[in-house]
Amino acid sequence: MEAANGKIVIDLMRQVSAKFEKNLRQHFNDCNLTVPQMNVISLLSRYGEMRISDISGKMGLTNGTTSGIIDRLERIELVKRVRLEEDRRVVKVVLIKGVDSLNTDYDSRLCDCLDKMFGKVTREELQTIVKGLNILNDILDDKR
């Protein structure tokens, strides 16, 4: 592949990522949480307590970045860190009671936001997008 083609892919990925984040931020501007913070809450709601390294892996972020997100969520009392009794070295992140309702609202609003973003897309276009993203994901996982 020519370097120019790689630059085109990188530029497009940046543009798509920025526009996607902008749409999400606009849709959720009233909840005073960032998209990464909402993603952490969603993950914890879906999977239950998790280690920071597990959250990082699912979000594609470094442990340091994820830890910063967790710090801010702890300050506003949406999550807390808990040490395991059987192994005090292991720290899990858990949702504070009552946050599940926030996540239910988040998931519902996310579906609404995605419906607005992709509402005018044909089935064929959506299949093309998904196929392209799957190919890119495989390339990045070095499966091709």
C-alpha positions as CSV (number, residue, x, y, z in Angstrom):
1,M,0.0,0.0,0.0
2,E,1.3,3.4,-0.8
3,A,2.0,5.8,2.1
4,A,-0.5,8.2,0.6
5,N,-3.3,5.7,0.9
6,G,-2.4,5.1,4.5
7,K,-2.5,8.8,5.2
8,I,-6.0,9.0,3.6
9,V,-7.2,6.2,5.9
10,I,-5.8,7.9,9.0
11,D,-7.3,11.3,8.0
12,L,-10.7,9.7,7.4
13,M,-10.5,7.8,10.7
14,R,-9.7,11.1,12.5
15,Q,-12.6,12.9,10.8
16,V,-15.1,10.1,11.5
17,S,-14.0,9.8,15.1
18,A,-14.3,13.6,15.7
19,K,-17.7,13.8,14.0
20,F,-19.0,10.8,15.9
21,E,-17.8,12.2,19.2
22,K,-19.3,15.6,18.4
23,N,-22.7,14.0,17.7
24,L,-22.6,12.1,20.9
25,R,-21.5,15.1,22.9
26,Q,-24.3,17.2,21.5
27,H,-26.9,14.5,22.2
28,F,-25.7,14.1,25.8
29,N,-24.7,17.7,26.6
30,D,-27.2,17.9,29.5
31,C,-25.8,15.0,31.5
32,N,-22.4,16.7,32.3
33,L,-20.4,13.5,31.5
34,T,-17.9,13.0,28.8
35,V,-18.3,10.2,26.2
36,P,-15.5,8.1,27.8
37,Q,-17.1,8.5,31.2
38,M,-20.4,7.3,29.8
39,N,-18.7,4.4,28.2
40,V,-17.1,3.4,31.5
41,I,-20.5,3.5,33.2
42,S,-22.0,1.5,30.4
43,L,-19.3,-1.2,30.6
44,L,-19.7,-1.5,34.4
45,S,-23.4,-1.8,34.0
46,R,-23.0,-4.5,31.4
47,Y,-20.2,-6.5,32.9
48,G,-20.4,-5.7,36.6
49,E,-17.2,-4.9,38.6
50,M,-14.1,-4.7,36.6
51,R,-10.4,-4.0,37.0
52,I,-9.0,-0.9,35.4
53,S,-6.9,-2.9,33.0
54,D,-10.1,-4.7,31.8
55,I,-11.9,-1.5,31.3
56,S,-8.9,-0.1,29.5
57,G,-8.8,-3.1,27.2
58,K,-12.4,-2.8,26.2
59,M,-12.1,0.9,25.6
60,G,-8.8,0.8,23.8
61,L,-7.2,3.2,26.2
62,T,-4.1,3.1,28.4
63,N,-4.5,2.2,32.1
64,G,-3.4,5.8,33.0
65,T,-6.1,7.4,30.9
66,T,-8.7,5.0,32.2
67,S,-7.6,5.7,35.8
68,G,-8.1,9.4,35.2
69,I,-11.6,8.8,33.9
70,I,-12.3,6.6,37.0
71,D,-10.9,9.4,39.3
72,R,-13.3,11.9,37.9
73,L,-16.3,9.5,38.1
74,E,-15.3,8.8,41.8
75,R,-15.2,12.5,42.6
76,I,-18.8,12.9,41.4
77,E,-19.7,9.7,43.2
78,L,-20.8,7.5,40.3
79,V,-18.2,4.8,40.8
80,K,-15.8,3.6,43.5
81,R,-12.7,1.5,43.7
82,V,-12.9,-1.6,45.9
83,R,-10.0,-3.8,47.1
84,L,-10.7,-7.5,47.1
85,E,-10.6,-9.1,50.6
86,E,-8.9,-12.2,49.3
87,D,-6.2,-10.3,47.5
88,R,-5.7,-6.6,48.6
89,R,-3.5,-6.0,45.5
90,V,-6.5,-6.4,43.2
91,V,-8.7,-3.2,42.8
92,K,-12.0,-3.4,41.1
93,V,-14.2,-0.5,39.9
94,V,-17.9,-0.7,40.8
95,L,-21.0,1.4,40.1
96,I,-22.4,3.2,43.1
97,K,-26.1,2.2,43.8
98,G,-28.6,4.2,41.7
99,V,-26.2,4.7,38.8
100,D,-27.9,1.8,36.9
101,S,-30.9,4.1,36.2
102,L,-28.4,6.6,34.7
103,N,-27.0,3.9,32.5
104,T,-30.5,2.7,31.4
105,D,-31.2,6.3,30.4
106,Y,-27.8,6.5,28.6
107,D,-28.4,3.3,26.6
108,S,-31.8,4.5,25.6
109,R,-30.5,7.9,24.6
110,L,-27.6,6.3,22.8
111,C,-30.0,4.2,20.7
112,D,-32.0,7.4,19.9
113,C,-28.8,9.2,19.0
114,L,-27.6,6.4,16.7
115,D,-31.1,6.2,15.1
116,K,-30.8,9.9,14.3
117,M,-27.2,9.5,12.9
118,F,-28.0,6.4,10.8
119,G,-31.7,6.9,10.2
120,K,-31.3,7.9,6.6
121,V,-28.7,5.2,5.7
122,T,-30.0,2.4,3.5
123,R,-29.6,-1.2,4.6
124,E,-26.9,-1.7,1.9
125,E,-25.0,1.4,3.0
126,L,-25.0,0.2,6.6
127,Q,-23.9,-3.3,5.6
128,T,-21.0,-1.7,3.6
129,I,-20.0,0.4,6.7
130,V,-20.1,-2.7,8.9
131,K,-18.1,-4.7,6.4
132,G,-15.5,-2.0,6.0
133,L,-15.1,-1.6,9.8
134,N,-14.8,-5.4,10.2
135,I,-12.1,-5.5,7.6
136,L,-10.3,-2.6,9.3
137,N,-10.6,-4.3,12.7
138,D,-9.1,-7.5,11.3
139,I,-6.2,-5.6,9.7
140,L,-5.5,-3.8,13.0
141,D,-5.7,-7.2,14.8
142,D,-3.2,-8.5,12.2
143,K,-5.6,-11.1,11.0
144,R,-5.0,-10.4,7.3
